[in-house]
Amino acid sequence: MARTKRKVNPILPVPAPEAPKARVYQTAGYVRLSVEDSGKPGADTIEAQKQLVLGYIETQEDMQFCGLYCDNGRTGTNFERPDFERLMDDVRSGKVDCIIVKDLSRFGRNYKETGNYLERIFPFLDVRFIAVNDSFDTLTAERTADGYIVPLKNIINEVYSKDIGRKSRSALVTKQQKGEFIGAWAAYGYQKCASDPHRIEPDLETAPVVREIFALRLTGTSYQQIARTLNERGIPSPGRYLCLKGTAKCEAYANSRWSVAAVKKVLTSEVYLGHMVQGRKRSGFTEGRKPYQVPESEWVIVRNTHEPLIDEETFLAVQTMAAEANSAYKGRLGRYDNLGTTPNILRGLIFCADCKRPLVRYKSVTNKGTNRYYVYICPSHTADLASCPKKYLHEEKLKEILWDTLRQEIALAGKMGKLAQAYSRSAKVLSREDTLKREIAAARQAVERANRLYDSLFQNYHDKLLTEREYTELRQQYQADGEAAEKRLEALERQRQDERQQTVENPWLTTCGRFRADTELTEDMAHALIDRVEVDADNRIYITLRYRDEYRALLRLLEAEGEAVPA
């Protein structure tokens, strides 16, 4: 019996695509150096990295330099670095789409996090990444189903880093046990000896301040008042003093002021008795954990290693005062428990309009312990009167204002929701929805047809109804048709979802709708509808609500359709 040839769809000629324009990458250089590497003879340097990265960018015709990001003195074992975070902000905003580093170890030594950036984050953001000395470029790198062929090198970098960390820690512990100073800078009141950086000596500028702090405390002056006195006299805080001397270059210290915590740190440190106290914190990297504080029982304390600033009698007297104050505080706890407490439903939402710090909810008791209420105060002002204007706002008043605002917001959403429902049932919208449904149905049929044709190819080839060339060409054609149909289907379904979210499924409408039956402010309502509340020195309140973009989009849509939108 003669064999009949199965029907095969003909191959249609495909027009040659236009040559794409050459892409020009907005390129940033990134350099990093850890504290351990800094200054070692023959080691890497920031300047050398800069020259290599900038030199490479200059030779590339498809790159336009748009910035250099530098983390000096930052470990590569995590990505919590100021300039790296700034770089990623610029990547997300579209300013940067190509990153150049000297090698993978400069980018990061944690293989999991490094791999996550290379395999997921950068491809998702369409960012090209190049490690010059490793000859690695995501544009040309070999990529398998498991990702780029670089994980092994990242693992080696991390293992190397951990090994160095363990060896360094062992050497540092030995120095600590000998009473040698190993810190980056000495405690406030001291400085490194010029002849031996592992020894410390009194700093003639700050040692008198330490003695004065102890003297003030002995007279009964509170920690807070001591901090205020030092700030009023313009005495630099420990962090600011290091910046002024050029010892530290951290911007966070540049404008720091004396605080209760800083005063307490001075008054409780045995270093001022002439004892070396070290090992209070560990990085945790070699142990596979985050940095952590070490229990006091495990601190490395070596006695009589340097000149004391405070005598034993004064130091013990101050510690006794602290213990008595702490005991009195604990004794007051629970004193007014009979008045009850209320949950802080606005936690994390209330901020100072001046210093931008979160306001603190403070419990106040009056009328000889018979009346309890809460107020919001600014912690910056409390610590230093001159640093920020006073804020003092009663919680009940704030709640009333917020409830009135949200009640109006929910009512407005209810009115606009009815208009959105009416609009969604209009002939024009229903017609567009029907058209979309038909297009989506057609797109699904196209996907199914392409998949069926693709699946039947091999059987046709196996039955010798197709030549190898026909099989290959049709396989590519059907695969391309299927991908195009799937993209078309995804676009149409996304369009339908977007149109519904503009009206009846608008997130602003649906969120406000959850609280339509509520009769007072609740924690769920506050956090769902409020983004931020700021309070200024005159107790004026500035409320930033959530879903502003969604509200404005619905407003524009209804106004464009000639709907009378409620004010």
N, C-alpha and C positions, 0 to 999 in steps of 0.2 A: 504494500500500500504506500502510495506517495505521501510524504510528510508535508503538512501545510505549515507555513511559516506564521508564527504568531505576530499579531499586530504590534508594531513598535512605533512610538511617537517619533516623527522626524526631528532631526537636529536643525534648529533654526539658526541662521547666521547671526552672530553677536557682533554689533559694531565695536570697533576698537575704542577703548576708553581714552579720554584725553589725558595727556601726561599731567600728573598732579604737580602743583607748585611745590618747590622745595621748602620744607618747614624750617623756620628759624627759631631755635629754642631760646627762651628767656632763662639765662643760665646763672646760677649762684654757686659760689665756692663755699665749702664748709671745711673748717680746720678745727682741730681739738688737740689739747695736750693735758695729760693728767698731772696732778701734783707730783706723783712719784717720778715721772720722767723729767720734770722741769729742771733744767740746769745741769743735768748729768753730762759729763764729757762724752762727746761722740753720739749723744742721743738725739732724737728728733727735736726740732724746734718749731715754734709757731711761724717764725719768719721763713724758714725753709719750706714749710708746707704752703705758705701763701705764695711764694715765688713759683713753686711747682704747679700749683693749681691755676694761678693767673696766667702763667706761661702757656699752659695747655689750652686754656680758653682762647687766648689770643691767636693760636694757630688754627682754630676751627672756624671754617667759613659759615657753618650752620648754627653758630652760637653767638648770642649777644649778651655780654656781661651785664648783670643787673644787681650785683651785691655780693659782699663777702661776709660770712657769718663765722664768728670765732668764739669758742668756749675754752678759755685758758684756765687751767687748773681744775678741769672737770673730768670725772671718771668716765670711762667708756662702758662700764658695767650696767648702766641704765641710761634712759633717755630724758631724765629730768634735768635738762640743761637750758639755761635762759636763752642763749642765742639759737639753739636747735629748735626750741619752741617758737621763737620769733620766725625762724625759717619756715616752719610748718604752717604758721599763720599766713605767711606770704604765699605759700604753695596753695593753700585752700582758697585764698582770695584770687588766685589766677595770676599773680605777679611773677611766679617762678614755675617753670615746668621742666627744668633740668638741674640736677645737682652733681657737682664734681667734688670728689675727695681724693686725698693722696692714695689711701688704700682702705680696705675694709675695716682694719683695726681702728683707724681714726674715726670711722663712722660709728662703730660700736663693737664691744667685745662680748655682749650677751647674744648668743647665737639665735635664741628663740625670738627675741625682740627684733634683732637685725633681719632675720628671715621674714618676720611678719611685715616689715616695711618693704623689703624687696619683692616678696611674693604676692602681697595683697594690697597694702596701702598705696604704694607708688603706681602699680598698674591701674588700680581703681581711679586714682587722681590723674592718670595719663602723664606721669612724671618719668623722665629718662634719668637714669642714675649711672654714674661712671666712677670707678675706682682706678685711677691712672696706673699706679704701679702694679696692680693686680691684673691689668689688661681686661677689666670687666666692664662691659657696657650692656645695659638691658636692651638696647636697640638691636644688638647683634649677638648677644649671649645665647648659648644653647639652652633651650627650654624643653623640659619633658613634662609628662603628666604630673610629676611631683614637684615641678618648679625649676628654677635655675640651678645650674650645676655649681653651687657655691656653699651649700650647708656645711660640708666638711671643713672648709677653711674657717667658717664662722665658729664651729665647735673648737677648732684648734686655737683660735684667738681667745675664746672664753677659758679654755683649759689653761692656756699660757698665763692669762691674767690671774686666774685663781691660784696657780702655782706660785707666781710672783707674790701674790697677796699673802699666801701662807708663809713663804720664806721671809717676807718683809715683816709680818706680824711677829714671827718668832724672834727676829733680830730686835724689833722694837720693844718687846716684852723684856728681853734681857737688859736693854738700856734702862727701861723703867725701873726694874728691880735694883739697878745700881744707883738709882736716884738721878739719872741723867734726864734733862728736859728734852722732849722730842716733839713738842707742839709747834705749830706754825708761828704763833706769837704768844708771848708771856701773858700771865694773868694781869689784870688792871692793877697798876701800882708797881709793876716790875717791868724789866726789859731784859733781853738776852745780853749776856756778857759779850763784849766785843772780841775778847780773846778766846772765848769758848762758848759757842752757841748752844751747848748742852747744859749750860749753867745760867741762872738768872740772878739779877741784882736789882735793888730798888731803883725805880725811875724817879728822878728828882722832881719831875713835874706832877706826877700823879700819886706818888707815895703819900704826900701830905693830905690829899683828898681822901684816901682810904682811912687815914688816922682820924680825920674830921668826921667821917661817916660813923665810925665806931663811937667817937666822943658824943655826937648828937644822939645816937641811940641810947647811950648810957644815961642821958638826961631825960629820957622818956619820950623823945621825939618819935613820931610814928614813921613807918617806912614811906608812906605817901608824902608826908611833910618834908622828909629828907630829900626825896626826889624833886619836889617842888622848889625847895631852897637851892639845890644844885642847878636846876634849870634856870631859875630867876637870876642867878649869878653868872650864867653863861658858861658854866663848866661843861666841857664836852663829855658826852656819855662814853663808855668804854668803846663802843663800836665807832662812833664818830671820831674819837681820838685816834684810833688806828688809821682811819681814812685820812685825817689831817696830816698824820705823820708819813703817809704813803705806804704803811705796812700792809694795809688791806685795801683792796680795790673793789670791794663788793658795794654796788650802788645802794643796796638795802640798808647799809650802815651809815651812809653819808649824812642823812638827816635824822638819825635816831636820837632820842632824848632819854634822859634818866627816867626810869620807871620803877614801880614797886619791885618787880622781879629782878631788875638790875641791882637795886639796893640790897635785897635779900641775898643775892648771889655773893656779894662782897662780904656781908655780915656772917655768912655761914661757911666760908671757905677756910680750911686749915692751912692753905698756902701762906696766909699772912702770919702764921706762927713759925714759919721757917721750914715747913714740911712740904715735900713734893707729893702732890696728889694727882694721879693720872689713871688712865684706863677706865674712865667713867662711861664711855660709849664705844661701841664696836660697829664696824661697817656691816657685818653679817654676810658679806658677799661670799667669802670662802665657805661659809656654813649653809649657803643656799637660802638665806633669809634677808629681810630688810634690816637697815640699821636699827639698833636697839640700845636702850639704856642698861647699864650693868648694875646689879644690886650693890649697895654700898659695901657689903661684906667682901666683895670681890675687887674693890678698887685697889690699886697699887699705891701704897703710902710709904714713903721713906722719910724718916724724921731728920730734922736738923741738916738740911742740904743747902740752905741759903739764909741770908740775913732776914730776920723777922721784922714785920712792920708793927705788930701788935703783941703786947705781952699776954701771957697765959691768963692772968687774972681778969683782964679786960675782956678777952675773948669768951671765957667761961661765963662772965656776968651777962654778956649779951645773949649767949645761948640759953641761959636760965630765964631771961626775960622773954625770949621767943617761946620757950616751953610753957611758961605761965600764960602767955597770951593765947597760945594754941589750946591749952587746957580750958581757959575761960571761954573761948569760942565754942568748943565742943560742949561745954556746960550749958551754953545758951541754945544749942540746937534742940529743937522740939519744944522750946519754951511756950510758943504760941500755936502749937499743933491743934489746940481746941478750936482755933478760928478756921481751920481747914485750909485747903489750897485749891487753886484752879489750874487746869492745864494751860500751858503756853501755846495757844493755837496759832499764834503768829510767828513762831520761831523761824528764824532765817529770812524773814521778809522785811523787817524794819531796819533802816540804815540812817546814819547821820548824813545830812546833806552837805556838810563841810568836809569832814575827814573821810567819808564814805565807809567807815567801819560799821559793823552791825551794832545797833543799840542794845543795851543790856536791860533785861526785865528785872526790876528791883522790887522786892517785897518791903512794904512799909507798914508799921503798926503804930496806931495813935490811940488817944483816949485811954491811956494807962492799960494798953493791951486789949482793948475791947473792939477795936476797929482795924480791919486789914484791907489794904488796897495795893495795887501794883502800878509802878511808873516805869517809863523807859528813859534811860540816861545814857549819855555818851561816855564810853570808857576812856577815850582820849582826854576829855575834859577832866574826868575824875583823877586820872594819873598826873595830869599837868594842866593847870587852869589856863595857861597862856596858849596851849597848843591847839585848842578848839573851843568855840563858844559853847555855853552851857545848853543842854537839852534836858527838859523835864516835862514829860507828857504822860498824863494819866491814861492807863490802858482802857478804861471804860469809855473815855471820850474818843479815843482812837477807834475803838470797836464800833461806836455809834456812827462815826464818819464813814468808815469802811462799809458797814452794813447799808447805809443810805446810798452810797455809791454803787455797790453791787446790786442792790434791789432795783435801782434805776436801770442798770445794765441788763439784768435778767428780764425786766419788763420790756425794754427796747428789743431784746432778742425775740421775745414772744411776738411782738407786733411785726417785726421784720420776717419772722418765721412764717407767719400767715401769708405775707406777700410772696415769699419764696415758694410756698406751697401752691398758691394761685398761679404764679408764673410757670411753675413746673408742669401744671396741667393745661397750659395754653396750647392752642392748636399748633403754633410755630414750634414749641419745644417738643410736643408729642410727635410731630412730623419728623423733626431732627432725630429723635430717639428711634423712631421706626427705621429711618434711613441707616442709622448706626447699627441697629440690630441686623438689618439685611447685610450690611457690609461685613459685620463680624461673622455672620453665618457663612457668607461667601468665602471669607478668609479662612475659616475653619475647614471648609470643604477643600480649599486649595492646599492646606497643610496635609489633610488626610490623603488627597490625591497624590501629592508629591511623595508622601511616605509609602503609599502602595506601589507606585511606579518604581521607587528606589528599591523596595523590598523584592519586587519581582524580577529585577535585573539579573541577579545571580542565577536564578533558575533558568532564564532564557539563555544565558551564557553557557550554563551547564548542559542545556539541551542542544547547544550548538546552533541556536537561532540568531546568535550575535557573534560577530568576530571580536577578538580581544580589543581592537581599537574602538569598535562601536560600544562595547561594554564600558570601557574607560571613559569615553566622551559622554555617554549618556549618564553614567554614574556621577560625573562632575556636574552635568546639567541639572539632574534631578536634585542633587544635594544643594545646589545654588537656589533652585526654585523653592525647595522646602525652607531654607533659611530665610529667603525673601518673604515667603508667605507667613512664617512665624513672626518676623519683625513687623509685618503689616498687621497681624492679629494683635500683637502686644501693643502697638501704637493705637489701634482702634479701641481696645479695652481700656487703655490708659486714658484716652480721650473721653470715653463714657464715664469713667470714674472721676476724672477732673471736672466734668460738667455737673455731675451730681454733687461733688464737694463744693461747687460754687453756689449751690442752692440748698436743697433740703438736707444734704449731708455736710453742710458747712461746719467745720469743727467748732467755730464760735457759737453757732446755733445749738449744736448738739451738747456742748459743754454747759452752756447756760441753761439748757433745757433740763439738765439733771437736778437743778436746784429751784425749779419753778415752784415747788410746794413748800420750800423751806420758809420759816418765819423769823429766823435770826441767823447771824453770822456763825458759820461752822468752820472747823479746821480744814475739812475737805474742800469747802467752797473757797476759802481764802487762798489756798495753795493752787487750786485749779484755775482761778480767774485773776489772781494778782501776781504780777511779776516782781514788783519792788515798790516799797514805800519809803520815802525820804522825809526827814523832819529837820527843819532849820532852827536857827536860834530863837525865832519868834513863834515857834511851835506851828508854823505853817506846814501843811502836809501835801506832799507831791506823790500822787499815786500813778504807777505805770501798770496798766492792765495787760493781760495776755491776749493773744489772738487779734492784735490790731490789724495785721495784714489781711486776715480772713474777713474781718468786719468791713474793712474798706473795700475789698474786692466785691463783697455782696452788695454794698452800698452803691458802688459804681454800676454794677450790673442792673440793679433795680431802677436807678436813676436813668440809665440809658434806655430802659424799656418804658420810661414815662410813668413809673409808679410813684405815688405820693409817699415818700419815705418819712416816717415819724422823726421828729427832732430829738 
